[in-house]
Amino acid sequence: MSDDCGRPVAFALTPGNAHDLAGAKALLAVRCPSRKLLVDRAYDAASLREWLAERGTEPVIPPNPTRKNPHAYDRDAYRGRNLIERMFCRLKDFRRIATRYDKRADTFLSAICLAAAITWWTPN
């Protein structure tokens, strides 16, 4: 998760065979509710949309192409998602993260936290 400046603020490490939606609520519960949440199509689920509405957060999620009745979304706001993708790119500039040298999840997560701290203080 990143803030509105594209800086990393929270991470959740999930298994590679887990769906993105599985850890979404736990990760989002860590932060105070925001006005908008920009996520990709993998998070297009009615349960997440309802949960976000309860929190007062507007979901900016492009509809999954398999939906029969696609939801409308703010395309202009979704353009801000490139900040999130650029954050992941900056984290993957660290070879240890890009190639996943660490075999254990806890050491890999600590490497991500270290890289996130460095990218937080480094100007874009």
N, C-alpha and C positions, 0 to 999 in steps of 0.2 A: 504494500500500500504506500502511496506517496501523498505528499501534501500538494497544495495548488501551485507550488513553485517547482514541482518535479523532484523534490528531495525525498528519500526513503524515510518512512516513519514507523512501519510495522511489517513484520514478516511472519509467515507460517509455513513451515516445511511439511509438505504432504507427500505420500508415496507417489511414485510415478504412474501407478495404475489407478489412482483415485481421480474422480471427476473434480474439476475446479470448484464446483458449487459446494462440495462436501465441507470444506473448511471456511467457507465465506462468512457465515454468520459469526463464528468464533473470532475470526480476524476483525470483522467490522465492529464487534461488541467492545473491542479494546479501546477504540476511539470514540470520542463524543460524536453524536450525529452531525452530519454535515448537510448542507443544503442540497447538494447533488452528488450522485455517485456515478462515475464513468467507468463502465466495465465492458468487456467484449461479449460477443454472442453466447459464449459458453454459460454465462450467468442468466440467461433469459429463462426464468422459471417463475411461475405464478407465486410459489411460496416465498421466494426472495422479494418479489415486488410487494407482496402484502406486508412482509416484515419491515421493509423499508418505509412503507406508507405509515405504519404504526409509529415508527421513529421520526417521521416528519421529513424524510429524505426523498428527493425526487430521483427515481432511477433513470439514468441515461444509458439505455441498453438497446442496441440495434436488434431487431427481431430475428429470431432463428428462422432460417429459410423454410423449415418444415412446419412452421406454425400456419394453421388455417386462417386465423384472424390476427394478423400482425399488429402489434402495438405501435403507436406513433412515438417518436423520440426526437429530442432536440439535436438536429444534425450539427448546428453551429457549436453547441456545447460539446458534442462528441469529438469535434476536431481537437479539443484540448487533450484528448487521450494520447496524443503523440508525446506529451511530456512523460507519461508513464512508460511508454515504450523506450524513450530515450534514457530514462532512469535505469531500466533493465540493461540497456546497452552499456551505460557507464559502469554498472556493476560487473558486466561480463568482460570489461577491459582488464579486470584482474584475472590472470590466467588460471589461478587456483579455482575460481568459481566457474569460469567458462568450460574448463575441462573436467571439473569435479574430481580433483585428485583425492579428496578426502573420502574414505570409504564409510565412515560412521556419520550418521545424521547429525549428531551433536557437534562434531568438529566442523562439518560443512556449514552448519548454521552459525557457528562462531566466526567462521571466515566471512560469511555474508554480513554479519553484524559489524565486523571490522571494516570491510569494504564500504558498507553503508555509512559508517562514521566518517571515513575519509572523504567519501563523495559528498556528504552533508556539508563539510567545511570547505570543500574545493569549489571555487566558482565554476559555473558551467562554461 
